[in-house]
Amino acid sequence: MPEPAQGLGQLMSAAAIVELEQLVSGWQPDFAERVVGADPELVAAIGAKLGAELSPEHQAFLLRMGADSDGLNGYGDAAIDLRAEALLEFVEAELNPDPRAFVIAGVPSDDATPPLMFDRRAQTEPAPLVRLALGDGITPIVNPEHPSLISMLFGFAFTQKCLPRFEWEVHLQSPGTRLPRFPDSPPGRWLPRFAWITAQLGFARVAQTGPWWVCGEHEAAAVMMYECPGFSPDVRVAAHDKVELMRVAELLSDNLELVLRPNSLRQPE
């Protein structure tokens, strides 16, 4: 019988996956019918082979979408595979390091690409996601990727299911010449200022995407910023018509010291 805290974590994680499914179904009504959960025995086998129980949110995701997430994986299954079968193969090949420190979350398609791992070293819940590489074969190189699995999934839901609903899309980026400094924002961070500006423009923020994502939508357009600490932000703007797209993109560029990313414009065919 699970401990009370563990049982609460499982309930909260299952509720978050239900919330995710409901969010995506608002953009794609048949989403719930298209996703396929992994066999519970397969999910249990991953933990048994690791000798460590998977986190509640990871279990909840795999049991609901661990065989087919219907394109929710923003990396693409061919690049970083989040499916339970790939995770079990990775663990059975004894490629996972000490599970007290790192646990596999996404398996790369080649040896040169760092895997996506849960970082358990700080023993915090939810555990952050990192990309793990062995630079000299001994000392791990750990790069932050997402604050949590749930945050990643909600961010991917926005990029994979919301933004494509709009006919026009463009990406913005930092010119990389100097760190941003905005009133009432931490030095070197774009995200708080982006959140304030997009709220003033009437974009309703999507829940569960923070603290490294801000995703917002209204009837004519959608905006997104993903800012991993220490890295330049990824900013996307989508709209139903080009005039609105460029209006929002220009406002963000002028106020956030951003520029258009070359060749990033998506337009109707």
MIDOSE-1310 file (N, C-alpha, C; in nm, 2 decimals, decimal comma, always signed):
residues 269
mpep	+0,09/-0,12/+0,00/+0,00/+0,00/+0,00/+0,09/+0,12/+0,00; +0,06/+0,22/-0,09/+0,15/+0,34/-0,10/+0,15/+0,42/+0,03; +0,26/+0,49/+0,06/+0,26/+0,58/+0,16/+0,17/+0,70/+0,13; +0,11/+0,77/+0,23/+0,02/+0,88/+0,20/+0,08/+0,98/+0,11
aqgl	+0,20/+1,03/+0,13/+0,26/+1,13/+0,04/+0,27/+1,08/-0,10; +0,31/+0,95/-0,11/+0,32/+0,89/-0,25/+0,19/+0,88/-0,31; +0,09/+0,84/-0,24/-0,05/+0,83/-0,29/-0,10/+0,96/-0,34; -0,07/+1,07/-0,26/-0,11/+1,20/-0,30/-0,04/+1,24/-0,43
gqlm	+0,09/+1,21/-0,44/+0,16/+1,25/-0,56/+0,11/+1,18/-0,68; +0,06/+1,05/-0,66/+0,01/+0,98/-0,78/-0,13/+1,04/-0,82; -0,21/+1,08/-0,72/-0,34/+1,14/-0,75/-0,32/+1,27/-0,83; -0,22/+1,36/-0,78/-0,20/+1,48/-0,84/-0,14/+1,47/-0,98
saaa	-0,06/+1,37/-1,00/+0,00/+1,35/-1,13/-0,10/+1,30/-1,23; -0,19/+1,21/-1,18/-0,30/+1,16/-1,27/-0,39/+1,27/-1,31; -0,42/+1,36/-1,21/-0,50/+1,47/-1,24/-0,44/+1,57/-1,34; -0,31/+1,59/-1,33/-0,24/+1,67/-1,43/-0,24/+1,62/-1,57
ivel	-0,23/+1,49/-1,58/-0,24/+1,42/-1,71/-0,38/+1,44/-1,77; -0,48/+1,42/-1,68/-0,62/+1,44/-1,73/-0,64/+1,59/-1,77; -0,58/+1,68/-1,70/-0,59/+1,83/-1,74/-0,52/+1,85/-1,87; -0,41/+1,78/-1,89/-0,34/+1,79/-2,02/-0,42/+1,74/-2,13
eqlv	-0,48/+1,63/-2,11/-0,57/+1,57/-2,21/-0,69/+1,66/-2,25; -0,75/+1,72/-2,14/-0,86/+1,81/-2,17/-0,82/+1,93/-2,24; -0,70/+1,99/-2,21/-0,65/+2,10/-2,28/-0,63/+2,08/-2,42; -0,56/+1,97/-2,46/-0,53/+1,93/-2,60/-0,66/+1,90/-2,67
sgwq	-0,75/+1,84/-2,60/-0,88/+1,81/-2,67/-0,96/+1,93/-2,71; -0,93/+2,04/-2,64/-0,99/+2,17/-2,68/-0,94/+2,22/-2,82; -0,82/+2,18/-2,85/-0,76/+2,22/-2,98/-0,77/+2,11/-3,08; -0,78/+1,98/-3,03/-0,79/+1,87/-3,12/-0,89/+1,77/-3,06
pdfa	-1,02/+1,78/-3,10/-1,12/+1,71/-3,02/-1,10/+1,55/-3,02; -1,03/+1,49/-3,11/-1,02/+1,35/-3,11/-0,89/+1,30/-3,04; -0,82/+1,39/-2,97/-0,69/+1,36/-2,91/-0,71/+1,24/-2,82; -0,81/+1,24/-2,73/-0,82/+1,14/-2,63/-0,84/+1,00/-2,69
ervv	-0,90/+1,00/-2,81/-0,92/+0,87/-2,88/-0,80/+0,82/-2,95; -0,70/+0,91/-2,97/-0,59/+0,88/-3,05/-0,47/+0,83/-2,97; -0,46/+0,88/-2,84/-0,34/+0,84/-2,76/-0,36/+0,70/-2,71; -0,25/+0,63/-2,69/-0,25/+0,49/-2,64/-0,15/+0,48/-2,53
gadp	-0,20/+0,43/-2,42/-0,12/+0,41/-2,30/-0,03/+0,28/-2,31; +0,08/+0,28/-2,24/+0,16/+0,16/-2,23/+0,10/+0,06/-2,14; +0,14/-0,07/-2,16/+0,09/-0,18/-2,08/+0,15/-0,15/-1,94; +0,06/-0,16/-1,83/+0,11/-0,14/-1,70/+0,23/-0,23/-1,66
elva	+0,23/-0,36/-1,71/+0,34/-0,45/-1,68/+0,47/-0,40/-1,74; +0,46/-0,34/-1,86/+0,58/-0,28/-1,92/+0,63/-0,16/-1,84; +0,54/-0,08/-1,79/+0,58/+0,04/-1,71/+0,65/-0,01/-1,58; +0,58/-0,11/-1,51/+0,64/-0,17/-1,39/+0,78/-0,23/-1,41
aiga	+0,80/-0,29/-1,53/+0,92/-0,36/-1,56/+1,04/-0,26/-1,57; +1,01/-0,13/-1,62/+1,11/-0,03/-1,62/+1,17/+0,00/-1,48; +1,07/+0,02/-1,39/+1,12/+0,05/-1,25/+1,19/-0,07/-1,19; +1,13/-0,19/-1,22/+1,20/-0,31/-1,16/+1,34/-0,33/-1,21
klga	+1,36/-0,31/-1,34/+1,49/-0,32/-1,40/+1,59/-0,22/-1,34; +1,53/-0,10/-1,32/+1,61/+0,01/-1,27/+1,65/-0,01/-1,12; +1,56/-0,08/-1,05/+1,57/-0,10/-0,91/+1,53/+0,03/-0,83; +1,44/+0,11/-0,90/+1,39/+0,23/-0,84/+1,26/+0,26/-0,91
elsp	+1,16/+0,31/-0,82/+1,03/+0,33/-0,87/+1,03/+0,46/-0,96; +0,95/+0,46/-1,07/+0,94/+0,58/-1,15/+0,86/+0,68/-1,07; +0,88/+0,81/-1,10/+0,81/+0,92/-1,04/+0,66/+0,91/-1,07; +0,57/+0,96/-0,99/+0,43/+0,95/-1,01/+0,39/+1,01/-1,15
ehqa	+0,45/+1,13/-1,18/+0,41/+1,20/-1,30/+0,45/+1,12/-1,43; +0,57/+1,05/-1,41/+0,62/+0,98/-1,53/+0,53/+0,85/-1,55; +0,50/+0,79/-1,44/+0,41/+0,67/-1,45/+0,27/+0,71/-1,51; +0,22/+0,82/-1,46/+0,09/+0,87/-1,51/+0,09/+0,89/-1,66
fllr	+0,20/+0,96/-1,71/+0,21/+0,99/-1,85/+0,23/+0,86/-1,93; +0,31/+0,77/-1,89/+0,33/+0,64/-1,96/+0,21/+0,56/-1,97; +0,13/+0,55/-1,86/+0,01/+0,47/-1,85/-0,10/+0,53/-1,94; -0,10/+0,66/-1,97/-0,20/+0,72/-2,05/-0,15/+0,74/-2,20
mgad	-0,02/+0,77/-2,22/+0,02/+0,80/-2,35/+0,16/+0,74/-2,39; +0,20/+0,64/-2,31/+0,33/+0,59/-2,32/+0,36/+0,49/-2,44; +0,25/+0,46/-2,52/+0,27/+0,38/-2,64/+0,26/+0,47/-2,76; +0,17/+0,58/-2,75/+0,15/+0,67/-2,86/+0,09/+0,80/-2,81
sdgl	+0,16/+0,91/-2,82/+0,11/+1,04/-2,77/+0,06/+1,12/-2,88; +0,03/+1,07/-2,99/-0,03/+1,14/-3,11/+0,04/+1,27/-3,14; +0,17/+1,26/-3,15/+0,25/+1,38/-3,19/+0,27/+1,48/-3,08; +0,24/+1,45/-2,95/+0,26/+1,55/-2,85/+0,41/+1,57/-2,82
ngyg	+0,49/+1,47/-2,85/+0,64/+1,48/-2,82/+0,70/+1,59/-2,92; +0,74/+1,70/-2,86/+0,79/+1,81/-2,94/+0,93/+1,78/-3,00; +1,00/+1,68/-2,94/+1,13/+1,64/-3,00/+1,11/+1,56/-3,13; +1,00/+1,48/-3,13/+0,97/+1,38/-3,23/+1,02/+1,25/-3,19
daai	+0,94/+1,15/-3,20/+0,98/+1,01/-3,15/+1,10/+0,96/-3,21; +1,13/+1,00/-3,34/+1,25/+0,96/-3,41/+1,38/+1,02/-3,36; +1,36/+1,13/-3,28/+1,48/+1,20/-3,23/+1,50/+1,17/-3,08; +1,40/+1,19/-3,00/+1,41/+1,16/-2,86/+1,28/+1,08/-2,83
dlra	+1,29/+0,96/-2,80/+1,18/+0,87/-2,79/+1,13/+0,87/-2,64; +1,01/+0,91/-2,61/+0,96/+0,91/-2,48/+0,88/+0,79/-2,45; +0,86/+0,70/-2,54/+0,77/+0,58/-2,52/+0,83/+0,48/-2,43; +0,74/+0,41/-2,36/+0,78/+0,32/-2,26/+0,87/+0,20/-2,31
eall	+0,84/+0,16/-2,43/+0,91/+0,05/-2,49/+1,06/+0,09/-2,51; +1,08/+0,21/-2,56/+1,22/+0,26/-2,58/+1,29/+0,27/-2,44; +1,22/+0,32/-2,34/+1,28/+0,34/-2,21/+1,33/+0,20/-2,15; +1,24/+0,10/-2,17/+1,28/-0,03/-2,11/+1,40/-0,09/-2,19
efve	+1,40/-0,07/-2,32/+1,52/-0,12/-2,39/+1,65/-0,05/-2,35; +1,64/+0,08/-2,32/+1,75/+0,16/-2,27/+1,80/+0,10/-2,14; +1,71/+0,08/-2,05/+1,74/+0,03/-1,91/+1,79/-0,12/-1,92; +1,73/-0,20/-2,00/+1,78/-0,34/-2,02/+1,92/-0,35/-2,08
aeln	+1,95/-0,25/-2,16/+2,09/-0,24/-2,22/+2,19/-0,19/-2,12; +2,15/-0,16/-1,99/+2,23/-0,11/-1,88/+2,30/+0,02/-1,92; +2,22/+0,10/-1,99/+2,28/+0,23/-2,02/+2,24/+0,34/-1,92; +2,15/+0,31/-1,83/+2,11/+0,41/-1,73/+2,21/+0,42/-1,62
pdpr	+2,26/+0,54/-1,58/+2,35/+0,55/-1,47/+2,28/+0,52/-1,34; +2,34/+0,55/-1,23/+2,29/+0,53/-1,10/+2,15/+0,59/-1,09; +2,04/+0,51/-1,07/+1,91/+0,57/-1,07/+1,88/+0,66/-0,95; +1,97/+0,66/-0,85/+1,95/+0,75/-0,74/+1,99/+0,90/-0,79
afvi	+2,06/+0,91/-0,90/+2,10/+1,04/-0,95/+2,03/+1,07/-1,08; +2,01/+0,98/-1,17/+1,95/+1,01/-1,30/+1,86/+0,89/-1,34; +1,75/+0,92/-1,40/+1,66/+0,82/-1,46/+1,62/+0,86/-1,60; +1,62/+0,76/-1,69/+1,59/+0,79/-1,83/+1,45/+0,84/-1,85
agvp	+1,43/+0,95/-1,93/+1,30/+1,00/-1,96/+1,28/+1,00/-2,11; +1,39/+1,01/-2,19/+1,38/+1,01/-2,34/+1,50/+0,95/-2,40; +1,49/+0,86/-2,49/+1,60/+0,79/-2,55/+1,64/+0,85/-2,69; +1,76/+0,89/-2,71/+1,80/+0,96/-2,83/+1,82/+0,85/-2,94
sdda	+1,81/+0,90/-3,07/+1,82/+0,81/-3,18/+1,97/+0,77/-3,21; +2,07/+0,84/-3,16/+2,21/+0,80/-3,18/+2,29/+0,83/-3,06; +2,41/+0,77/-3,06/+2,50/+0,78/-2,94/+2,55/+0,92/-2,92; +2,55/+1,01/-3,03/+2,61/+1,14/-3,01/+2,51/+1,24/-2,95
tppl	+2,38/+1,20/-2,94/+2,28/+1,29/-2,88/+2,26/+1,26/-2,73; +2,28/+1,35/-2,64/+2,26/+1,32/-2,50/+2,11/+1,28/-2,47; +2,09/+1,18/-2,38/+1,96/+1,14/-2,35/+1,89/+1,24/-2,26; +1,76/+1,24/-2,25/+1,68/+1,32/-2,16/+1,66/+1,24/-2,03
mfdr	+1,70/+1,30/-1,92/+1,70/+1,23/-1,79/+1,63/+1,31/-1,68; +1,57/+1,24/-1,59/+1,53/+1,30/-1,47/+1,65/+1,32/-1,38; +1,67/+1,44/-1,32/+1,78/+1,47/-1,23/+1,73/+1,45/-1,09; +1,77/+1,34/-1,03/+1,72/+1,31/-0,89/+1,82/+1,34/-0,78
raqt	+1,93/+1,41/-0,82/+2,04/+1,43/-0,72/+1,99/+1,51/-0,60; +1,91/+1,61/-0,63/+1,86/+1,70/-0,52/+1,74/+1,64/-0,44; +1,69/+1,53/-0,49/+1,58/+1,46/-0,43/+1,46/+1,55/-0,41; +1,43/+1,63/-0,51/+1,32/+1,72/-0,51/+1,21/+1,66/-0,60
epap	+1,08/+1,69/-0,57/+0,97/+1,65/-0,65/+0,89/+1,77/-0,69; +0,86/+1,78/-0,82/+0,90/+1,70/-0,93/+1,05/+1,72/-0,97; +1,11/+1,61/-1,02/+1,25/+1,62/-1,05/+1,26/+1,70/-1,19; +1,36/+1,78/-1,20/+1,38/+1,85/-1,33/+1,43/+1,75/-1,44
lvrl	+1,42/+1,79/-1,56/+1,47/+1,72/-1,67/+1,60/+1,78/-1,73; +1,70/+1,70/-1,76/+1,82/+1,75/-1,81/+1,87/+1,66/-1,92; +1,97/+1,72/-2,00/+2,03/+1,64/-2,10/+2,17/+1,60/-2,04; +2,20/+1,47/-2,04/+2,32/+1,42/-1,98/+2,41/+1,36/-2,08
algd	+2,54/+1,41/-2,07/+2,64/+1,36/-2,16/+2,77/+1,34/-2,07; +2,85/+1,24/-2,12/+2,98/+1,22/-2,05/+3,09/+1,28/-2,13; +3,14/+1,39/-2,09/+3,24/+1,46/-2,16/+3,37/+1,39/-2,17; +3,43/+1,35/-2,06/+3,55/+1,27/-2,06/+3,53/+1,12/-2,03
gitp	+3,41/+1,08/-2,04/+3,37/+0,94/-2,01/+3,35/+0,91/-1,87; +3,38/+1,01/-1,78/+3,36/+0,99/-1,64/+3,27/+1,09/-1,58; +3,31/+1,22/-1,60/+3,24/+1,33/-1,54/+3,12/+1,37/-1,62; +3,00/+1,36/-1,57/+2,88/+1,40/-1,65/+2,87/+1,55/-1,68
ivnp	+2,82/+1,58/-1,80/+2,79/+1,71/-1,84/+2,64/+1,72/-1,83; +2,59/+1,81/-1,74/+2,45/+1,82/-1,72/+2,40/+1,95/-1,76; +2,31/+1,95/-1,86/+2,25/+2,08/-1,91/+2,10/+2,08/-1,88; +2,05/+2,18/-1,82/+1,90/+2,19/-1,79/+1,82/+2,19/-1,91
ehps	+1,70/+2,13/-1,91/+1,61/+2,12/-2,02/+1,47/+2,16/-1,99; +1,41/+2,11/-1,88/+1,28/+2,15/-1,84/+1,27/+2,14/-1,69; +1,19/+2,23/-1,63/+1,18/+2,22/-1,48/+1,10/+2,10/-1,43; +1,02/+2,03/-1,51/+0,95/+1,91/-1,48/+0,89/+1,85/-1,60
lism	+0,85/+1,72/-1,59/+0,79/+1,65/-1,70/+0,66/+1,72/-1,74; +0,58/+1,75/-1,63/+0,45/+1,81/-1,66/+0,46/+1,94/-1,73; +0,56/+2,03/-1,69/+0,58/+2,15/-1,76/+0,62/+2,13/-1,91; +0,70/+2,03/-1,93/+0,74/+2,00/-2,07/+0,62/+1,96/-2,15
lfgf	+0,54/+1,87/-2,10/+0,43/+1,82/-2,17/+0,33/+1,93/-2,20; +0,30/+2,02/-2,11/+0,21/+2,13/-2,14/+0,27/+2,23/-2,24; +0,40/+2,25/-2,23/+0,46/+2,33/-2,33/+0,46/+2,27/-2,47; +0,49/+2,14/-2,48/+0,48/+2,07/-2,60/+0,33/+2,07/-2,66
aftq	+0,24/+2,06/-2,57/+0,10/+2,06/-2,61/+0,07/+2,19/-2,69; +0,13/+2,30/-2,63/+0,10/+2,43/-2,70/+0,17/+2,44/-2,83; +0,30/+2,39/-2,84/+0,38/+2,41/-2,96/+0,33/+2,31/-3,07; +0,28/+2,19/-3,03/+0,25/+2,08/-3,12/+0,10/+2,08/-3,16
kclp	+0,01/+2,14/-3,07/-0,13/+2,12/-3,09/-0,20/+2,26/-3,10; -0,15/+2,36/-3,04/-0,22/+2,49/-3,05/-0,16/+2,58/-3,16; -0,03/+2,60/-3,17/+0,03/+2,69/-3,27/-0,01/+2,64/-3,41; +0,00/+2,51/-3,44/-0,03/+2,47/-3,58/-0,18/+2,50/-3,63
rfew	-0,27/+2,54/-3,53/-0,40/+2,57/-3,57/-0,41/+2,70/-3,64; -0,30/+2,79/-3,63/-0,30/+2,92/-3,69/-0,22/+2,91/-3,82; -0,27/+2,98/-3,92/-0,22/+2,97/-4,06/-0,08/+3,03/-4,07; -0,04/+3,13/-3,99/+0,08/+3,20/-4,00/+0,16/+3,18/-3,87
evhl	+0,29/+3,17/-3,88/+0,38/+3,16/-3,76/+0,52/+3,21/-3,79; +0,58/+3,27/-3,69/+0,72/+3,32/-3,70/+0,79/+3,30/-3,57; +0,92/+3,28/-3,58/+1,00/+3,27/-3,45/+1,08/+3,40/-3,43; +1,10/+3,44/-3,31/+1,18/+3,55/-3,27/+1,30/+3,50/-3,19
qspg	+1,41/+3,57/-3,18/+1,52/+3,53/-3,10/+1,60/+3,66/-3,05; +1,68/+3,63/-2,95/+1,77/+3,74/-2,91/+1,88/+3,76/-3,00; +1,92/+3,89/-3,03/+2,03/+3,91/-3,12/+2,16/+3,87/-3,06; +2,16/+3,84/-2,92/+2,28/+3,79/-2,86/+2,39/+3,89/-2,83
trlp	+2,35/+4,02/-2,84/+2,46/+4,13/-2,82/+2,47/+4,17/-2,67; +2,37/+4,16/-2,60/+2,38/+4,20/-2,46/+2,26/+4,14/-2,38; +2,28/+4,12/-2,25/+2,18/+4,06/-2,17/+2,07/+4,16/-2,15; +1,94/+4,11/-2,14/+1,83/+4,20/-2,12/+1,82/+4,26/-1,98
rfpd	+1,78/+4,38/-1,97/+1,76/+4,44/-1,84/+1,63/+4,52/-1,85; +1,53/+4,47/-1,78/+1,40/+4,53/-1,79/+1,35/+4,57/-1,65; +1,27/+4,68/-1,64/+1,22/+4,72/-1,51/+1,15/+4,61/-1,44; +1,18/+4,59/-1,31/+1,11/+4,49/-1,23/+1,13/+4,34/-1,27
sppg	+1,23/+4,32/-1,35/+1,26/+4,18/-1,39/+1,41/+4,15/-1,35; +1,43/+4,02/-1,32/+1,57/+3,98/-1,29/+1,66/+4,00/-1,40; +1,78/+4,06/-1,38/+1,88/+4,08/-1,49/+1,90/+3,94/-1,57; +1,90/+3,95/-1,70/+1,93/+3,84/-1,78/+1,81/+3,75/-1,81
rwlp	+1,69/+3,79/-1,77/+1,57/+3,71/-1,80/+1,47/+3,79/-1,88; +1,42/+3,73/-1,99/+1,32/+3,79/-2,07/+1,18/+3,75/-2,02; +1,16/+3,64/-1,96/+1,03/+3,57/-1,93/+0,94/+3,66/-1,85; +0,97/+3,72/-1,74/+0,88/+3,80/-1,67/+0,82/+3,92/-1,75
rfaw	+0,91/+3,98/-1,82/+0,86/+4,09/-1,91/+0,77/+4,04/-2,02; +0,80/+3,93/-2,08/+0,72/+3,87/-2,18/+0,58/+3,84/-2,13; +0,58/+3,78/-2,01/+0,45/+3,75/-1,94/+0,36/+3,87/-1,92; +0,43/+3,98/-1,88/+0,35/+4,11/-1,85/+0,30/+4,17/-1,98
itaq	+0,38/+4,17/-2,09/+0,34/+4,23/-2,21/+0,23/+4,15/-2,28; +0,24/+4,02/-2,28/+0,14/+3,94/-2,35/+0,01/+3,95/-2,27; +0,01/+3,96/-2,14/-0,11/+3,98/-2,06/-0,18/+4,11/-2,10; -0,10/+4,22/-2,11/-0,15/+4,35/-2,15/-0,22/+4,34/-2,29
lgfa	-0,17/+4,25/-2,38/-0,22/+4,24/-2,51/-0,34/+4,15/-2,52; -0,38/+4,09/-2,40/-0,50/+4,01/-2,40/-0,49/+3,87/-2,42; -0,36/+3,82/-2,41/-0,34/+3,67/-2,42/-0,37/+3,60/-2,29; -0,45/+3,50/-2,29/-0,48/+3,42/-2,17/-0,37/+3,31/-2,16
rvaq	-0,31/+3,31/-2,04/-0,20/+3,22/-2,02/-0,24/+3,08/-2,00; -0,18/+2,99/-2,06/-0,21/+2,84/-2,04/-0,14/+2,80/-1,91; -0,22/+2,73/-1,83/-0,17/+2,68/-1,70/-0,07/+2,57/-1,72; +0,00/+2,55/-1,61/+0,09/+2,43/-1,60/+0,22/+2,44/-1,69
tgpw	+0,24/+2,55/-1,76/+0,35/+2,56/-1,85/+0,48/+2,62/-1,78; +0,46/+2,69/-1,67/+0,57/+2,76/-1,60/+0,66/+2,66/-1,54; +0,78/+2,71/-1,48/+0,82/+2,85/-1,48/+0,91/+2,89/-1,59; +0,94/+2,80/-1,68/+1,03/+2,83/-1,79/+0,96/+2,86/-1,92
wvcg	+0,83/+2,84/-1,92/+0,74/+2,87/-2,04/+0,64/+2,97/-2,00; +0,61/+3,06/-2,10/+0,48/+3,14/-2,10/+0,42/+3,11/-2,23; +0,30/+3,06/-2,22/+0,22/+3,03/-2,34/+0,08/+3,10/-2,33; +0,04/+3,18/-2,43/-0,08/+3,25/-2,43/-0,15/+3,25/-2,56
ehea	-0,29/+3,26/-2,55/-0,37/+3,24/-2,67/-0,49/+3,34/-2,66; -0,53/+3,40/-2,77/-0,66/+3,46/-2,78/-0,72/+3,42/-2,92; -0,83/+3,46/-2,96/-0,90/+3,41/-3,08/-0,83/+3,44/-3,20; -0,74/+3,54/-3,21/-0,68/+3,58/-3,33/-0,53/+3,53/-3,34
aavm	-0,47/+3,50/-3,23/-0,33/+3,47/-3,23/-0,29/+3,39/-3,10; -0,16/+3,35/-3,11/-0,10/+3,27/-2,99/+0,04/+3,31/-2,98; +0,10/+3,31/-2,86/+0,24/+3,35/-2,84/+0,30/+3,25/-2,74; +0,43/+3,23/-2,75/+0,50/+3,14/-2,66/+0,64/+3,19/-2,64
myec	+0,69/+3,18/-2,52/+0,83/+3,19/-2,49/+0,88/+3,08/-2,40; +0,99/+3,02/-2,44/+1,05/+2,92/-2,36/+1,19/+2,97/-2,33; +1,22/+2,99/-2,20/+1,35/+3,04/-2,16/+1,42/+2,95/-2,05; +1,50/+2,86/-2,10/+1,58/+2,78/-2,00/+1,69/+2,87/-1,94
pgfs	+1,70/+2,87/-1,81/+1,80/+2,96/-1,74/+1,94/+2,94/-1,80; +2,00/+3,06/-1,84/+2,13/+3,06/-1,89/+2,14/+3,05/-2,05; +2,02/+3,04/-2,11/+2,01/+3,03/-2,25/+1,92/+3,14/-2,31; +1,94/+3,17/-2,43/+1,85/+3,27/-2,50/+1,72/+3,21/-2,52
pdvr	+1,61/+3,29/-2,52/+1,48/+3,24/-2,53/+1,44/+3,19/-2,67; +1,34/+3,10/-2,68/+1,28/+3,06/-2,80/+1,14/+3,13/-2,80; +1,11/+3,22/-2,89/+0,98/+3,29/-2,89/+0,91/+3,26/-3,03; +0,78/+3,23/-3,01/+0,70/+3,20/-3,13/+0,57/+3,28/-3,13
vaah	+0,53/+3,32/-3,25/+0,41/+3,40/-3,26/+0,33/+3,33/-3,38; +0,20/+3,31/-3,35/+0,12/+3,25/-3,46/-0,01/+3,33/-3,47; -0,07/+3,34/-3,59/-0,19/+3,42/-3,60/-0,27/+3,36/-3,73; -0,39/+3,40/-3,73/-0,48/+3,36/-3,85/-0,45/+3,45/-3,97
dkve	-0,39/+3,57/-3,95/-0,36/+3,65/-4,07/-0,23/+3,72/-4,05; -0,17/+3,75/-4,16/-0,03/+3,81/-4,16/-0,02/+3,94/-4,08; -0,13/+4,02/-4,10/-0,13/+4,16/-4,03/-0,12/+4,14/-3,88; -0,20/+4,05/-3,83/-0,20/+4,03/-3,68/-0,06/+3,97/-3,64
lmrv	-0,02/+3,88/-3,72/+0,11/+3,81/-3,69/+0,22/+3,91/-3,67; +0,24/+4,00/-3,77/+0,35/+4,10/-3,77/+0,32/+4,21/-3,67; +0,20/+4,24/-3,64/+0,17/+4,34/-3,53/+0,22/+4,29/-3,40; +0,19/+4,16/-3,36/+0,23/+4,11/-3,24/+0,38/+4,09/-3,24
aell	+0,44/+4,04/-3,35/+0,58/+4,01/-3,35/+0,66/+4,14/-3,34; +0,61/+4,25/-3,40/+0,68/+4,38/-3,39/+0,67/+4,44/-3,25; +0,56/+4,42/-3,18/+0,55/+4,47/-3,05/+0,64/+4,40/-2,95; +0,65/+4,27/-2,97/+0,74/+4,19/-2,89/+0,89/+4,22/-2,92
sdnl	+0,92/+4,24/-3,05/+1,06/+4,27/-3,09/+1,10/+4,40/-3,03; +1,01/+4,50/-3,04/+1,05/+4,64/-2,99/+1,07/+4,64/-2,84; +0,99/+4,57/-2,77/+0,99/+4,58/-2,62/+1,08/+4,47/-2,56; +1,12/+4,37/-2,63/+1,21/+4,27/-2,57/+1,34/+4,25/-2,64
elvl	+1,38/+4,35/-2,72/+1,51/+4,34/-2,78/+1,53/+4,21/-2,86; +1,43/+4,17/-2,94/+1,43/+4,05/-3,01/+1,44/+4,08/-3,16; +1,47/+3,98/-3,24/+1,48/+4,00/-3,39/+1,41/+3,87/-3,45; +1,37/+3,89/-3,57/+1,31/+3,77/-3,64/+1,42/+3,67/-3,67
rpns	+1,38/+3,54/-3,65/+1,48/+3,44/-3,68/+1,47/+3,41/-3,83; +1,58/+3,41/-3,90/+1,58/+3,40/-4,05/+1,51/+3,27/-4,09; +1,43/+3,28/-4,20/+1,37/+3,16/-4,26/+1,27/+3,09/-4,17; +1,22/+3,16/-4,07/+1,13/+3,09/-3,98/+0,98/+3,11/-4,01
lrqp	+0,95/+3,19/-4,11/+0,81/+3,22/-4,14/+0,74/+3,10/-4,20; +0,62/+3,06/-4,13/+0,54/+2,96/-4,19/+0,41/+3,03/-4,23; +0,37/+3,00/-4,36/+0,25/+3,07/-4,41/+0,17/+2,97/-4,49; +0,04/+3,01/-4,52/-0,04/+2,92/-4,59/+0,02/+2,88/-4,73
e	+0,00/+2,76/-4,77/+0,05/+2,71/-4,89/-0,03/+2,76/-5,01
